[in-house]
Amino acid sequence: MSSLARALARISLGAAMVGAGLTHLTFQREEFQAQVPAWFPLDEDLTVLGSGVAEIALGAAFIALPGRRRLVGGLLAAFFVVIFPGNVAQYVEGTDAFGLDTDRKRLVRLFFQPLLVLWALYGGDWFRRRRAD
């Protein structure tokens, strides 16, 4: 049963990442540009396009490469950690995007990022004990 739950976690997170990545490249591009912190050294549009491509690649790999789920889950967790400062900046700078139009909503969102990290690690089978050979 736990392997089925991990597989469902992996596939659902992978699909969500592909979907989110596609929105980076299409109809929510401007919303994502608004979330790029003012201090980030790259152009907002380039940042959004690059992160969208990364999300699509990681999400697709998480689904299509179950034999590499540990590697991809770790990379996906690292991706969530790397983009977290942007979420903090959205809170600190008071940037409105995706319905996050109050400090409270932006603050609450910050607590979901660790859950995404855990989801990626769980789907990547990072919490299962390895048997000694």
C-alpha positions in Angstrom: 0.0 0.0 0.0 2.8 2.5 0.8 4.4 2.0 -2.6 1.1 2.8 -4.2 0.7 6.0 -2.1 4.3 7.0 -3.0 3.6 6.4 -6.7 0.4 8.4 -6.5 2.3 11.2 -4.7 5.0 11.1 -7.4 2.6 11.1 -10.3 0.3 13.8 -8.9 3.2 16.2 -8.0 4.8 15.5 -11.4 1.5 16.4 -13.2 1.1 19.5 -11.0 4.6 20.6 -11.9 4.1 20.1 -15.6 0.8 22.1 -15.4 2.4 24.9 -13.4 5.3 25.0 -15.8 3.0 25.3 -18.8 1.2 28.3 -17.1 4.6 29.9 -16.7 5.0 29.8 -20.4 1.5 30.8 -21.4 -1.5 32.6 -19.8 -0.1 33.3 -16.3 3.3 34.5 -17.4 2.7 38.1 -16.2 1.5 36.9 -12.8 4.7 34.9 -12.4 6.8 37.9 -13.5 5.3 39.9 -10.7 6.6 37.4 -8.2 10.3 37.7 -9.3 12.0 39.6 -6.5 13.3 43.1 -7.4 16.8 42.0 -6.2 17.0 39.0 -8.5 19.8 39.7 -11.1 18.1 38.2 -14.2 15.3 39.6 -16.4 11.8 38.8 -15.0 10.6 37.2 -18.2 13.7 35.1 -18.6 13.4 33.9 -15.0 9.8 32.9 -15.5 10.5 31.1 -18.7 13.5 29.3 -17.2 11.6 28.2 -14.1 8.7 27.1 -16.3 11.0 24.9 -18.4 12.6 23.5 -15.2 9.2 22.7 -13.7 8.0 20.9 -16.9 11.3 18.9 -17.1 11.3 18.0 -13.4 7.5 17.1 -13.4 7.8 15.0 -16.6 10.9 13.2 -15.3 9.1 12.5 -12.0 6.3 10.8 -13.9 8.2 9.2 -16.7 11.3 7.9 -14.8 10.1 5.9 -11.8 13.4 4.2 -11.6 15.1 7.6 -11.0 12.4 8.8 -8.6 14.9 9.2 -5.8 17.2 11.5 -7.9 14.3 13.5 -9.4 12.5 13.8 -6.1 15.7 15.2 -4.6 16.1 17.6 -7.5 12.5 18.7 -7.2 12.9 19.2 -3.4 16.0 21.3 -4.1 14.1 23.3 -6.7 11.4 24.2 -4.1 14.1 25.3 -1.6 15.8 27.4 -4.3 12.7 29.3 -5.2 11.6 29.8 -1.6 13.5 33.2 -1.3 11.2 34.5 -4.1 8.2 33.5 -2.0 9.7 35.3 1.0 10.4 38.4 -1.2 6.7 38.4 -2.3 5.7 38.6 1.3 8.3 41.2 2.3 7.7 43.4 -0.7 4.0 43.0 -0.5 3.6 41.9 -4.1 0.1 40.9 -5.2 -0.1 37.9 -7.5 -2.4 34.8 -7.8 -4.9 36.2 -5.3 -2.2 36.7 -2.7 -3.3 40.2 -2.0 -2.8 40.5 1.7 0.2 40.1 4.0 -1.7 37.3 5.8 -2.3 35.3 2.6 1.3 35.7 1.5 2.5 34.6 4.9 0.3 31.5 5.0 1.7 30.6 1.6 5.2 30.4 3.0 4.2 27.5 5.2 3.2 25.4 2.1 6.7 25.4 0.6 8.1 22.9 3.2 5.1 20.7 2.4 6.1 20.7 -1.2 9.6 19.7 -0.3 8.3 16.8 1.8 5.9 15.8 -0.9 8.8 15.6 -3.4 11.0 13.6 -1.0 8.1 11.2 -0.1 7.3 10.7 -3.8 11.0 10.2 -4.4 11.1 7.5 -1.8 13.6 9.3 0.4 12.0 8.2 3.7 12.0 4.5 3.2 14.7 2.6 5.1 17.3 0.9 3.0 18.1 -2.7 3.9 21.7 -3.5 4.5 23.0 -6.0 2.0 
